[in-house]
Amino acid sequence: MKKVVINWKLAEVMQANGISPTDLAAEMKISRNAISKMRKHYMPRMDGEKLNNLLISLNTLRKPGKRPIRVSHLIVESYTLEEMERAKVGEST
């Protein structure tokens, strides 16, 4: 089993903001099936234009009063302590 360093949190972000897959598909002008594939726990392949469209659509549909949804809400890094040391995570330049 491969270790996942990047966690994709689209499903969690959608749930926290009251966004249904059907509404997101309509806003993005893509199929409901495409949204279903994007909601998996691994990050789907997407170019900058698709990611931008996703963020605009999520923010258009988010609950009133909620903070804007950012890339950092969708993509979360998870390292072990050993990986953090090896990758020098947290070092200042």
Secondary structure, 3 states (H helix, E strand, C coil): CCCCCEEECHHHHHHHCCCCHHHHHHHHCCCHHHHHHHCCCCCCCCCHHHHHHHHHHHHHHCCCCCCCCCHHHHEEECCCHHHHHHHCCCCCC
